[in-house]
Amino acid sequence: MKVLKFGGSSLADAQRYLRVTEISLMTHQANGAAVVLSAPKGVTNALGALCEQAAAGQDYLPLFEQLNDKLTGIARELHSQLEGFDYEPLSRFIDTRLADLKKQLQGIALLGCSPDPVTASIMSLGEYVSVNLFSAILTAKGTANQVLDPVDYVIADGNYLDSIADVALSKANFSEVVTDGSALLIMPGFVAANEAGEKVTLGRNGSDYSAAILAACIDAECCEIWTDVDGVYNADPNQVEGAVLLDKLTYQEAMELSYFGAKVLHPKTIGPIAQHHIPCLIRNTLNPSAPGTLISNEASTTWTSVKGISQLDDIAMFNVAGPGMKGMVGMASRVFEVMSNAHISISLITQSSSEYSISFCISSKDAPRAQTLLEDAFVLELQNQLLDPIEVRHELAIVTLVGDGMRHTKGLAARFFNALAQARVNNIAIAQGSSERSISTVIEANRAKKAVKVIHQNFFSDLHTIDVFLVGCGVVGAELLAQIAKQQPTLLARNIQLRVYGIANSRKLLLDGQGINVEGDWKSLLTEASDTFSVERLHEFVNSNALVNPVIVDCTSNARIASQYVDMMENGFHVVTPNKKANTDSLAYYKKLRETALQTNRQYLYETTVGAGLPVIDNLQKLFIAGDVLHRFEGILSGSLSYVFGKLEEGLSLSQATTIAKENGFTEPDPRDDLSGMDVARKLLIMAREADLELELSDIAIESVLPDGFATDCDVASFMEQLPQLDNDFAARVESAAAEGKVLRYIGAIEGDKCKVTIQAVPTSHPLAAVKDGENALAIHSDYYTPIPYVIRGYGAGATVTAAGVFADILRTMPWKQNVH
């Protein structure tokens, strides 16, 4: 005979009861079945709320009527759908039970509290209604059945609302129950009786526990727990994308997972089936064809090392410490005796090797009572300062890695803690059993979801995640989004999941917890958004969505955004930017950026600040790390001015060339940033600082294309209207150079510790004379590259190459890169 248990989600309405009947009859016809039922969905919670409302003197009648409607509604619906369904006796049963409930609630209201024996009686009402509904269905279908009242069979010990069954004593009571399959057995879950014959309940997931007890007592061949998921996953599928269904678990693995919070299982359920070696199958009522997860002595051949990650929430940690702990025999036993006498379960224990302190974790709901009891028990030690004041930390969670094969695999603990470090999660306490079947860490509760995601990614997935927040969606930002959209198939083929979760402009911030569809109309969605950009808002969003690898991409030229990079990294974001303002701010801020990136283990990437898509910064850093020393540098660092000066050579005026460059996206939004020479000066300063020259922007000599004071106090449109005033003077300079066989080029140079930006007339034979049309060219003279310099040349302007360079930097933030970093 098999034992089948069906939970509340399987019993939400009449249709669900009929599905349960179908599954049960198939098993009964093949093997004989004993079915354990929970209350209909929501009923147990409603009963608990009724007790609370009555005890508080509140009006409980509206909720009582809702409960009445639900229970009688299911019965009426079954009566209308099922021929031969005997409605009248069932209706009388429900009415009688609800009448008794109303009297009990009246008594609770008079007392102002709900005594535990009364609460236990009330809380089990739903299970008794459930089994009577099911029995009536079976009778209507002509199937012989017998309802077993666990009060007559299951003996339990403990408090009224969370008792533990004595399986050995209970088994004797089941000896006369006929299990030859002649009748389908039905038993309400969650209920038992104490030695005095009083009704008690079995606590959370009590019906699963009841099924395990029944299976052990009748020597069932299998115990099937029917839920609303396909089986046991290696992490909570509601929290972790890509959680994997496990085919098999050993009893020990199931116990570890359930003990530390796996929602499908409860530790009490595993005990009886493991003790009596009864296989347990977790299956899905909504998908009966799914194979489920088998819990037995048989280990999986698919998942041989780590099996799963569990999370236990609502934890408080106590720390008992002081000089009286050192060498004092029996102090630890006294601590745990206090907890045992109060029936408080301890989830985790850790002790320092110095014996100065001992820490343990319990459920948060028990923390106030535990603190009072400990302070009473150790009042003398506390008064004489043999113990420090008892420390209690709240709002914690325990995250546990579980697997029988862990003890045979080296380096798992290192990977576990590296993953937590990657998620910037601090370990408050650590524990590992001598069996090496699990390793647990106590962490802040608000970091638990993120911790589980990143651990799962490190142990069960080859997928690298990048969570992008774009600030600035102008020409470069929009092009970047287009490139991200285009590359999605290629990225996924390489196990890279890059999602854009936020897009911001100067006025609005668009956020989407599922990721923004960058192929869709994100511009309209941004216009309709109500949020505004702030680091705090993004940090809150990352935490609430447990994003593992958040990256802020700043595609603005805004100094205010650049001034927040330190704050961004301190809040856990990588920073990728083509914005030159941060690296050319004060030298102190420049150093602070690097210190922060190192201290926070965040990446600060700015390749595109100098050469757009050209690999200038990366190559410079590699050279200097390898011990090279810069002697001299010269180059055309502005793709915008490369384009403009090339057009001057072709005969266009300064204003014409600038207009075309602006229309093609080669210039900054305000072309004065380019023509003033400030953009080139910033790039030159960035390179100088990479070479460890401690310079400020004011130290760079700049020859501007624009005369001093020219159109400085107007908007961009007005500036462009005034620019033709400079055409004649510039045409004369171009002609003068041409007369000497030269061309004008805008060149930045570093020599020694001096930097300058100048307009130079260079002969046509000069390497830089051929650099135009938006190209950049850089010549690095160093210890390693002399007399022939290291030359980098290519397009250095335009939204496409700049966005491509930013995209490349974004991909460098992948987690495996972080570990190298």
N, C-alpha and C positions, 0 to 999 in steps of 0.2 A: 504494500500500500504506500502511496505517496501522500505527503502533506503539502497542500497548496495554501498560500496565504495571499489575500488580496487587500490592498490598502485603500485609504479613503479616496485617492484620486481615481481609483478603479471603480468607485461606487458613488459617482457624482450624481447620477440620475438613473432613470429606469433603463435606458439603453446600455449603460455600463453594467448594470446588474445582469442583463441578458447576455452580454459578452462574457462576463465572469462565469455564468451558467454554462455557456457553450464550451469554454476552456475546461471547466471542471468535469463536465460529462465526458469529454473526449478522454481525459485521464482516467476517470472512474471506470469507463468501459474497458480500458486496456489494463489498468493496474489496481483499480480500487483507489478511492480518494477520500482524504479527510481535509476539509476546507476550514481555514481560520479566517475570519472576517474582521476588518476594522469597522468603525462607525462610518456612515455616509460622510462624504467630503464636507468639512466645515462644521460638523455637528459637535465634535469634542471641543473645539475652540469656543463655540457658542455656549456650551454648558459651563465652561470655565468662566466666561464673561458674565453669565447669569449669576454664578456664585459671588463674583466680585461686586456686581451691581447691587445684589441683595444685601451683602454684608456692609456696603457703603451707604445703604439707605436710599439708593437711587431707584428710579422707575425701571423695573426689569420687564414689564409686561410687553412693550413693543418687540423686544428681542425674543421673548417667550412665544409670541404669536408667529414671528418669522420661523422659529424652530418647528412649531406646530404645522405651519404651512408646508415646510420642506418635507417633513416626514410623511405627512398624510398625502402630500402631492406625489411623492414617489409611489406610494401604495396605489393611489387612484390611477396613475399613469400605467402601472403594470396591469392593473385590472382591465383597463381599456385595450391594452395591446395583447394580452395573453389569455387565450381561451382556457376556461377551467380554473382560473386564478381565484381562490377563495378569499374575497376581500373582507367580508364581515368579521370573522374572528381576528384578522390582522388589525382591522380598524379598532376593534374593542381593545386589543392589546396595547396599541399606541395610545389610545385615549386614557387607559388606566395608568400607563407609565407617566404620561404627561400630567395627569391629575396628581399622582404621587409627587412628581417633581414640583408642582406648584405649591403643595403643602410644605415640602422641604424648603423652598425658597422663602415662604412666609416665616418659617421658623428661623431661618438664617437672618432675615431682616429684623426679627425681634431680638435675637442675640447680638446682632452687630458683628458677627463673625461666622465663618463656616468651619465647624470642627472637621478634622481630617476624615473620620469615619463617614460623615455625611457627604463630604466632597467626593470620597472614593465611590460611594453609592451612586451619586449623581453623574460623575464623569463617565461611568460605564454604560449609561443608558443607550447611547448610540450603537454600541456593539450588539446589545440584545435586540434592538429593533432590526439591525442589519441581518442577523442570523434568521430571524423570523420571516423577514421579507424573502430571503434566499430559500428557506425551507418551503414557503408557499409556492415559489416558482418551480422548484423541483417536484413538488407534489402535483402541480398542474401539468407537468410534463411526464408524470407517471413514474418518477424515480423515487424509490424507497430511500428515506433519509432519517437520520437521528440527530437531534440537537443535544450536545453535551454541555452542561453548565460547568464551567471551570471551578466554580465555588465548591462543587462536589468532588472535584478531582485534583486540582492543582493546589498544593500546599506551599505557602511562601512565608518568608520571614523578613522583618524590617519594618519601615514606617508604612503607613497606610497608602501613601501615594507613590512609593518607589520601592517596592518589595523585590526580594530575590527568591526565586523558586527553589525548593528543595526537590531536585529531580528524583532522587532515590526514593523518598517518601511518596512523591506523587506517582511514580511508576507503579507502585503497589495498588494504588486506587484505580488505575487503568486496566488492571489484570482481567477484569470481567467484561471489558468493552470488546465487542465482536469486531474484528478487523479483517474478516474474510472477504470483504467487498460486497457483501449482500446488501448493505445499505451504505449510502454516502454519508459520512460523518460530518457534522458541522459544529464548530465551536467558536464562540465569541472570543476575540483576542483581548489583551490588555487587562484581563481580570484574573484574580486568584482569591484564595481565602487564607487567613492566618490560622494558627493552631486552635484559636478560639472559635473558628468558623465564621469570623467576620470577613466581609468582602474587602479586598484591597486591590490596588492597581499596580501595574508593573513598570510605570514610568514611561519616559520618552521611547517611541518605537516599540511600545509594549506588545503590540500585536505580532510583530516579527519575532519577539522573544517567546510569545505564546506558541507560535508555530514551531520554533525550535524545541520547546519543552514537549509539545505533543509528539513531534517526530521522535524524540529520545524515548518517550514513555511508551510508544506503541511499536518501537523498533522499525520505523519507516525506512523504506529503501532509499528515499530521497526527500528533501525538503525544498520546495520551490517558493521563492519569494517573488511575487508578481508586483511590479512597480510601473511607473510611467516612463522608464528609460530602458535602453537595450541591455543594460548590465552595469558592471563596475568599470568606470573609466580611470585612466591613470591620473586624472585631475578633474576638477569640477567642470563639466562642459559648458556650464552657464558662465563661467569666468574665464576659461582658457580656450581660445580658438585652436582647433586642431587636437583637442583631447582625444586620446586613443582608447577604444574599447578593449578591455583585457579578456582573453579567452579563458584563463585559469588563474586561480590564486590558491596558495596553500592556506590551511587554517591559520597558521602563524602570521602570514602576510595580511590576511583578511582582518585578523585581530588588531594588528598594528595600524592598518589604515582606518579601521572603524574607531579605534580608541582615540585617534588623533583627528577625528572630524569628518571622515567620509560619510556623506549624507545617506547613501543607499543602505549602509550597514550600521549596526549598533553592537558594541562589544559584548553585551549580554546575550545577543542572538548567537554569536559564534561559540560561546562556551559550551552549551549542551550538545551541539552538533559535532564539535571537535572532540569532546569527551567520548562520545559514542560513535565517532567515525562515520557520521551520516553525511553524504554529499549534499551540498546546498547549491541550488541553481538560481541565479538572479535573472528574471525574465521580464519582458515588457508586455503588459496587457494590450497596449495599442498596436503592438507589432509581434504577435504570437509566433511568427515564423523565424524571428531572430534567434540565434543559438544561445544568447545570454552568456553569463560568466559562471563558470563552475568553481566552487570552493570545495576543496577536498585535500587528500594527502598527495595528490598528483600535481607536480610542478609544471609550469608552462614551458614548452620548448621554443616558443616565439619570443617571450620576454624573459631572459635568463638572468639579468642583473637587477637593475632598478625596476620596480613594478609601478610605483605611483607616488604621488605627492598629495598629502592631506593637510588640511588647515583647520585648526581648532580655535574658534573665536570666543570672545567674552571671557578672557582669562585675566586673573589677577596674580601677581607674584609677591610672595612674602620673603623677606630676608631677615633671618634671625642671626645676629652677629654680636660679638663682644669678647672681651678677655676671658669671660667665664666659660666660653665654648671650648677653649684650647685645653686639651688633655682632660676634660671633665667627662668621665664615663657616664653615659646615660642621658646626656642632654638631648641628643637627637631623638632618642626613643621617647622622651617626655614630650617633645614637640609633636611627634606623630601620634602619640597616644591621645593627645588633646583632639587632634583631627579625627581619629578613629572613633572616639567616644561621642563625637558630635555628628557622626555619619557623614563627614565631609570627604569627598573623593579627591585624592591628589593626582594630578595629571603628569607632573614631571618634578624630579628632584635633582639638585646639583649641589656639590659641596666643594669649597676651596681646599686645596691640598694642605694649607696651613691650619685647617680645622677652625679658623677664626669665624667662619660663617657657614650657614646652610640656607639654601634657597629652595622654595618649592612653589608650584603653581596649582591653583584651584579655580573653580568656576567663579566668575565675578559676583554672582548672586550670593555666594557663601562668604564673601570676603568680610563684610562688616561683622558677622557673627564670629568668624574665625579670629579676627583681630581682637575682639573683646575677650574671647576665651583664652587666647594666648597671653594677653596682658594680665588676666586674672591668675593664670597658672604660674606665671613667672614674675609676679608682683615684687617678691623679695629681691630677685636678681636684678630687676630693673631699678628698684630703689637704691640698691647698693652698687649700681653701675657695673655689675658683672656682665650685664647685657646692654647694648645700645638700644635706643628706642626702636621698636619693631617697624621696619620699613615695608610699606605696601605700595606696589606700582600697579596702576589700573590701566585699562584700555590696551591690553596686550593680546597677542595671538601666538599660537604654536604652529610652526610649519615643519612637517616631517617628511623625510625621504625614506621610502620603504622598499625592501626587496630581499628575498632569501639569498640571492646571488651576490649581494653587496660585500659579504665577507671574503669572497674570492676575487674581488676586483680592486686593484690598487688605484689610488688617486681619486676615489669618489668624493671623499670629504673635501679635498682641495677644490674639486670642481663645484661642489655644493656651495662652499663659502666664496669662491670666485664669482659665482652667479649672483649671490647676494650683494657682493661688493659692486658688481656691475649695475645692479638696481639701486645702489646707494642705500642699502638697508643695513642698519646697525644690529649686531647680535647682542642681545641683553643677557642671555644665558644659553648654554649649549649642553646637550645630554646625548649620550649614546649607550645603548645597552651592550652588555658583554657578548651577546649573540651576534652583534654587528648587523642585525637585520634592519635597523632603522637608525637614523640620526635626526635629532630635533633641534630647533633653535627657537628661542623666545624673542619676538620682535614686536614693534609697535603695531597695533591693530590696523592703523590706516595705511601701513606699508605691506600688509599681508597679501592682498590681491596681486599687487605688482610683483612681490617676491615669488609667488607661485607661478606666475606667467613666465618670469625670466628663468626660473629653475626648470620648468617644463621645456622651454626653448633650448636650454643647454643640454638636457638629458634625452629628450624625446623627439627633437626636431632639428632638421638641417636648415630650417628657414631663418634667415636673418631679417629682422624687422627694423625699419627706419620710419619714424613718426615725425612728419614734417609740418612745421608752422611757418608760413611764408608771410613776411612783412614787406609790403611794397609790391604792388602788382601792376606796375607800369610796363614799359617796353620789355625790359629784361625779365621782370617777374612773370609777365604773361607768356613770354617765350619759354621760360623754364617750365611752367605748368604744361605747356603744349608738348615739350620734350618728355616730361614725366609720363604724360598720357600715352604718347607714342611708344615709349620703351617698356610699358607694363608687361607685355608678353615675354620680352627678352629678360627682364628682371626676374620674373617668376620662374622662367626656365633655369635661371641660375640661383634659385632658392632665395631670392631677395624680395621681401614684401615691403614696398615703399608706398605709404599712404599719406596723403595730405589731409591733416585734421583741422587746420586753421589757415585762413587767408585774411590779412588785414591791410587796410589802407590808412590814410591819415584820419579817417572819420569813423570807420566801422571795422568790426571783427566778426568774421563768419567762422563758427565752430560746428563740427559734426562728429559725434562719437563713433559713427560707422565709417568715417572717412568721406571727404568731399569728392564728388564725381567731377574730376578735372576735365573730363570730356564734355560735360554738360554745361548748362548756363550758370556757371558759378558767379558771373558778374552780377546777374539779377539777384541771386541769393545774397550776395554781399551787400547790395544796395538796400535790401529788406532787413538785414541783420540789425539786432538791437544792442549787441555788445560793442565795447570799445577796447582797443588794445591796451593791455598792461601785463607785465610779467607775472603779477599775482594771479590774474585771471587765467593765464595759460597754465600756471603751476597747479591751480585748483582743478582745472580741466584734466591735466595729465594724471593727477592723483585719483580723481573720481573715475577715470577710465582705465587706470592701471597701465598706462603706456610705458613701455620698457625702454625705448631708445629715442627720446624726444630731441628734435633738432630745430632750432630757430634759424631761419634763413632770412637775412636782412638784405633785401634788394633795393633799399632806399639809398639816398646820399645824405640822410638826415643825421645831424650831430646828436640830437636828443636820443634817438634810438641807439646810436653807437655808444653813448654814455652809459647805457644799461647792460652792456655785455657782461660785466663782472657779476651783476645781479642775476643775469640769465644763467651763467655757469654755476653760481652758488645755489640756484634753484634746480639744478640737475639737467640743464639743457646744454647740448653742444651748440656752438655758434658757427655758422658758415656765412660769409659775407663778401660781396665785391665793394662794400662801402669803405672808403679810405679814411673816414673821419676818426675812427678809433685808433688806428695804428699811427696816426699823425697828430694825435692829441699830445698832451704833455708827456715828457719822458717818464714821469712817475706813473701816469695812467698806463702807458705802454708796458712798463714792467709789471704793474698790477695785473694786467690781463694775462701775462705769461705765468705769473705766480698762481693766479686763481685756477687757470687751466690745469696746472700741475697738481695743486692741492685737491681739486675736486675730481680729478681724473676725467675731465671733460675735454673734448677736442675744440680748439679754436682755429678755424681754417679760413684763409683769406688769399688763396692763390690768385684769384682774379683781380685783386687790388692793384697789381702792377702790370701784368701782361694779358689781361682778359683770359683767353683760353690757352695762352702759352704757359708752359710749366717753369716759370721763372723762380718763384719762391721755393718750390720743392727742390729744384736743382741747387739753388743757393744754400739751402739748409743742409743738404747732403754734402756739399763741398766743405762747408765750415765744420760740420760734425766730423768729417774725415780729416780735419786738421789743416785745410787750405786757408790761406790768408789773402784777402783782397788788397791789391795795390792800386788798381785804377779801373774805372768803369766809364764807358760812354755809350750812349744809345739814344734811339728815338723811342720814347716811352709812351707817347700819346698816339693811339691809332687815329684819333680825331684830327690832330694837327698833322700827322703823316698824310692823311687824306687831303686836308686843306692846303698844305704846302705843295703837295703834288699837283693839285688843281691850279694853283698859282703858276706853277711851271708851265702848265698847258695853256695859260692865257686867261683864265677866269679871274675876276676880281675877288678881293678878300670877302666882300659881302656875299657874292654869288657862291663862292666855295663853301662858306660857313652855312649858308641856307641849305645847300644840297646835303652837306654832312649832317645837319640837324634833322632833316627830313628822313634820312636813311638810318637814323638812330646811332650815328657814330659819336655824337657829342653828348655831354651831360645834359640834363633837362634845361639847365641854364648855360648856354655856350660860353658865357664869361668865365665859368670855372675852368674851361679849356684855354681860351684865348689869353686869360690873365697869366697863364703859366703855373697857376696854383695846383692844377691837377697833376702836372708833370712833377712839380716840386714835392707834392705829397708822395708820389710813387718813388721818387729819388730818396726821400727821407725813409720810406719803408725799407728800401734796399740797404741804405746806410745803417739803419738800426739792426737789420738782419746780420750785418757785418760787425756788429758790436760797437758801432760809432754812437756815442752818446750825444746826439744832436737834437735840437728843437727845430720846428718849422721856420722860425725866425732866423736860424743860422744859414739858411740856404739863400744864395744870391739868385734873384729871379729877374730875367729880362722879359717883360710882358709884351705880348703882341699889341696890347691896347695901351695908349698913352695914359699917364697918371690921371685919375679922376674922370676918365671917359665913361659916361652913361652908367654911373654907379648907383644913382638914386632913383632908378626907374624899374619897371617890370621887364620881363623878357621880350614881350612884343615891342615895347618902346625901344629897347636896346637894338633889336634887329632892324627897326626903322632908321636908327641913327648910324648904324654900322657903315653904310656906303660913304660916309664922310671920310673914312680912312682909306678908301680904295686908291686914290691917286698917289698918296705917299707910299703905299705898299707896292703899287705898280712900278714906281720909280726904283725901289730897292730891288725888285725882281729883275728889272732891265739892267741895272748896274751890275748885278751879279752875273747875269747872262753875258754881258759884254766882256767879262773876265773868264768866261767858260766855266762858270760856277752856278750852283743852284742853292736856294735857301732851304735850310732844314732847321727844325726846332730840336735841340740836343740837350740832354741832361748828362752831367758828368760828375763822377766822384774821383778825387785824387787825394790820397792821404786822408786827412780828416776834413777836407773842404768839398762842398757840394755847390754846383751852380747850374742854372738853366738859362740857355742863351739861344738867340737866333744866329746861326752861323751860315756863311757862304762857303760851301765846300765844293772842291773841283768835281767834275763828273766822274773822275776816276776813283773818288773816295767811296768806300763800301757803303756809307750811309746815303750817298747820292741816289742810289737805286731804290731806296726804301720809300715807298709812297702807297697811295690807294688804300690806306687803312692798315698797312703793315707796321709792325714793331720790329726793331732789331736791337740787340743788346750784345755788347762785347765786354767780357769779363777777363781782366788781366790779373793773374794771381800767381802764387808760388807754383802751383801745378800747371797753369796754363800761361806759359811764357816761352818764347816771344810771341807765339801765335795764340791769340785769345780764344776763350770759349765763347762761341757765338750762338745765340738763340734768335731765330727769326720766324716771323709768321704774322697772321692777321691778329691785331690787337684791339680791334674796335668792332662794334656791331653787336646787336642783341643776341644773335645766334651763337657766336663764339663765346661771349661772356656767360650766357646761360649754360652753355655746355661745360665751361670751366667750373661754374657753381655746382652743376649737377655732379661733376666728378668729385668735388669736395664733399658733397652730401654722401656719396657712396663710401667715402673714406671713414665715415662715422659708424660703419657696421661693427657689431660687437666683437668680432674676431680681431678687428683692427684695434679696438680699445684694449684688449688684453696685451697686444704687442706694445701699445703705447704705455 
